[in-house]
Amino acid sequence: MNGKNRKDIKVGASVRIVLKQDQRNGKLTEGIVKNILTNSQNHPHGIKVKLENGQVGRVKDVIEAN
């Protein structure tokens, strides 16, 4: 699943995100979703989330949905 649809992302899901500073090089960071920050149902660049470790970025891949 890609991270463009809010319904595909749940709190506690394992995801890969791109951080703001990594948008140019495309480096992905893996983590567990703590909060979903985007209110709209979909977003062309990915739904913005906060991970349990405090990092914020846009979801590129959903690894495992809970």
trRosetta pair geometry for C-beta under 8 A, 3 or more apart (Angstrom, degrees):
i j d omega theta_ij theta_ji phi_ij phi_ji
1 5 7.8 -87 -176 48 108 105
1 8 4.7 -171 172 -171 140 137
1 61 7.4 119 78 -162 58 53
1 62 4.2 -14 75 43 110 119
1 65 7.2 24 29 -38 149 122
2 5 7.6 87 82 9 81 85
2 8 7.6 71 71 84 46 164
2 46 7.5 -111 162 -102 89 87
2 59 7.8 129 162 122 54 94
2 60 7.1 -51 -153 -179 76 41
2 61 6.8 -50 -119 -99 46 48
2 62 7.5 50 110 2 3 89
3 8 7.1 -144 -119 87 39 122
3 9 6.4 51 -141 -65 81 127
3 15 6.6 79 -93 -157 126 125
3 17 7.6 96 -93 -101 175 70
3 46 4.2 34 96 -145 112 96
3 47 5.3 -122 165 28 90 85
3 58 6.6 147 108 159 135 71
3 59 2.6 -167 -148 110 148 98
3 60 5.5 -36 14 -37 126 9
3 61 6.6 -57 -32 -17 102 13
3 62 6.2 140 -80 -43 77 84
4 42 5.4 30 151 -161 81 95
4 43 6.2 -142 -151 65 64 55
4 44 6.7 14 -138 -124 116 22
4 45 8.0 136 -108 58 87 15
4 46 5.9 -74 -81 -96 58 45
4 47 6.9 148 -137 -26 15 82
4 59 8.0 -141 -42 84 35 98
5 8 4.7 81 81 -2 97 108
5 9 7.7 165 94 -5 57 89
5 41 7.0 -10 -151 157 70 74
5 42 5.0 -25 -102 -100 59 96
5 47 7.4 -48 80 -38 15 123
6 9 6.1 -74 -157 41 40 102
6 36 6.7 96 -149 179 96 143
6 38 6.4 -138 -90 94 110 106
6 40 7.1 -179 -35 102 133 47
6 41 5.1 -115 25 -151 119 39
6 42 6.5 -122 -8 -71 83 44
6 43 7.9 77 -52 -5 89 92
6 47 5.4 133 -92 -104 66 142
7 41 7.1 11 -27 -161 94 88
8 62 5.6 -139 147 -23 107 157
8 65 6.9 -107 178 -85 63 140
9 13 5.8 -138 -154 46 59 151
9 15 6.8 19 -128 -78 105 142
9 33 6.3 140 178 -85 99 165
9 36 6.1 132 111 -103 118 122
9 47 5.5 -145 15 71 154 149
9 49 6.6 -130 171 -69 144 136
9 59 5.9 -153 -92 -31 140 172
9 62 6.2 -144 -91 -93 73 123
9 65 7.5 -129 -115 -112 29 104
10 13 4.8 111 59 -37 73 113
10 33 7.0 148 96 68 38 141
10 65 5.7 88 21 -162 111 90
10 66 5.6 -125 90 57 128 80
11 33 5.4 -129 -127 110 39 103
11 34 6.8 20 -146 -171 94 18
11 35 7.1 9 -106 -93 107 29
11 36 6.9 -105 -65 -22 81 94
11 66 8.0 -58 90 56 47 124
12 32 6.3 -15 -149 -175 33 105
12 33 6.4 -41 17 64 22 87
12 66 4.3 -45 110 32 113 152
13 32 7.2 160 79 -150 31 62
13 33 4.9 19 51 14 80 122
13 62 6.0 -28 163 -151 134 101
13 63 7.7 151 164 51 83 71
13 64 6.6 -173 -160 93 70 54
13 65 4.7 -17 -119 -120 119 53
13 66 5.4 -141 -80 6 61 85
14 30 7.2 9 -178 -174 91 95
14 31 7.5 -164 -145 110 60 22
14 32 5.9 -36 -94 -95 60 69
14 62 7.7 106 82 -172 57 58
14 63 4.2 -59 110 68 101 114
14 64 4.3 30 41 45 114 92
15 30 7.4 178 94 -146 38 56
15 31 6.7 -23 62 68 76 63
15 32 7.7 120 19 -117 79 22
15 33 5.8 54 5 -49 125 99
15 49 6.8 67 64 56 156 154
15 51 7.9 -139 61 -96 102 99
15 59 5.0 -55 -176 -129 139 104
15 60 8.0 131 172 45 93 56
15 61 6.6 161 -161 88 66 56
15 62 5.4 -36 -106 -112 87 54
15 63 6.1 -167 -95 7 25 87
16 28 4.3 14 176 176 113 127
16 29 6.9 149 -157 70 63 33
16 30 5.3 -32 -98 -92 74 69
16 59 7.4 100 74 -155 48 62
16 60 5.3 -55 100 63 94 97
16 61 4.2 21 40 50 111 101
16 63 6.4 94 -24 -43 88 104
17 28 6.8 141 68 -156 26 74
17 29 5.5 -31 65 63 81 89
17 31 6.9 -35 13 36 111 105
17 46 7.5 155 -135 144 75 145
17 49 6.5 -131 -88 56 139 101
17 51 6.9 -139 14 -50 141 116
17 55 7.3 165 74 120 136 112
17 57 3.5 127 150 88 120 116
17 58 6.0 147 -156 70 90 29
17 59 5.5 -52 -97 -92 82 44
17 60 6.4 144 -123 4 27 85
18 22 5.3 -137 -168 94 77 104
18 23 5.8 98 144 -94 121 58
18 26 6.6 -54 -118 -145 130 41
18 27 7.1 124 -132 75 80 48
18 28 6.0 -57 -78 -101 70 62
18 29 7.4 135 -105 14 24 85
18 46 7.3 114 30 42 100 158
18 57 5.3 -168 80 178 35 126
18 58 5.7 -18 53 59 87 86
18 60 5.5 70 -22 -37 98 125
19 22 4.5 74 56 17 84 107
19 23 7.6 -113 93 -39 44 71
19 27 7.6 -22 32 85 95 95
19 29 5.8 44 -31 -1 104 135
19 55 6.2 -65 -96 -176 114 114
19 56 7.4 93 -130 79 78 49
19 57 4.4 -83 -89 -82 44 128
20 23 6.1 -24 -163 -23 34 112
20 56 7.6 18 -22 93 104 89
20 57 6.7 -141 -28 -105 59 81
22 25 5.7 -72 -159 58 67 92
22 26 6.9 -91 156 52 89 6
22 27 4.1 -95 -155 56 128 93
22 28 7.6 178 133 -64 145 25
22 29 7.3 146 22 -25 160 102
22 57 7.7 -5 48 -123 111 140
23 26 7.6 26 -173 -73 25 44
28 60 5.9 -100 -113 49 117 139
28 61 7.3 18 -151 20 149 111
29 51 7.6 -102 121 -29 114 158
29 55 6.1 -70 121 128 153 158
29 57 6.5 113 46 21 117 156
30 63 7.2 32 -141 -27 106 148
31 51 3.5 16 123 -146 147 138
31 52 6.3 -161 177 29 107 82
31 53 6.0 -108 -132 16 136 107
31 55 6.5 155 -14 54 165 117
32 51 6.3 103 61 -159 46 83
32 52 4.7 12 73 -9 100 122
33 36 6.7 19 -178 -65 127 76
33 49 5.0 -58 -128 -176 98 142
33 50 7.6 91 -158 71 61 47
33 51 6.6 -69 -101 -109 33 54
33 52 7.7 54 89 -35 10 80
34 49 7.7 136 43 169 61 93
34 50 5.1 -58 63 103 103 89
34 51 6.0 80 -1 162 99 18
34 52 4.7 138 -60 -82 110 53
35 49 6.6 166 87 -160 53 68
35 50 4.3 16 50 44 98 111
36 47 6.4 -20 -154 159 100 124
36 48 7.8 113 -171 86 55 55
36 49 5.4 -36 -111 -106 52 87
37 47 7.9 149 55 165 69 76
37 48 4.3 -58 71 107 113 100
37 49 6.0 180 8 -101 90 25
37 50 6.1 92 -44 -24 113 90
37 56 6.9 32 -17 -147 155 111
38 43 5.4 -84 -156 -29 155 141
38 47 4.5 -132 38 -152 137 73
38 48 4.6 121 -44 33 96 82
38 49 7.7 -55 5 -56 92 60
40 43 6.0 114 75 -64 117 87
42 47 7.7 -83 -139 -67 37 95
43 46 6.1 -31 90 74 107 17
43 47 5.5 137 29 -81 119 51
43 48 7.4 -6 53 -15 169 79
43 58 7.5 -116 103 -141 132 116
45 58 5.4 -33 129 -169 89 165
46 58 3.4 110 85 163 116 103
46 59 4.7 -168 -176 61 110 56
46 60 5.7 -47 -97 -72 150 51
47 58 6.7 144 68 -151 27 72
47 59 5.1 0 57 25 82 116
48 56 6.7 22 -178 180 98 94
48 57 7.1 -143 -139 129 70 17
48 58 5.3 -44 -88 -90 63 70
48 59 7.8 -156 -85 -7 16 79
49 56 7.2 -167 96 -143 37 61
49 57 7.1 -19 57 66 72 55
49 58 7.7 114 14 -121 75 25
49 59 5.8 50 3 -48 121 103
50 54 6.9 -24 -174 -148 100 29
50 55 7.3 160 -155 83 57 37
50 56 5.1 -26 -100 -95 73 83
51 54 6.8 -32 74 36 78 21
51 55 4.7 5 36 57 119 86
51 56 7.5 -152 8 -74 77 34
51 57 7.8 6 -22 26 108 93
59 62 6.7 25 178 -65 129 76
62 65 5.6 19 165 -58 128 93
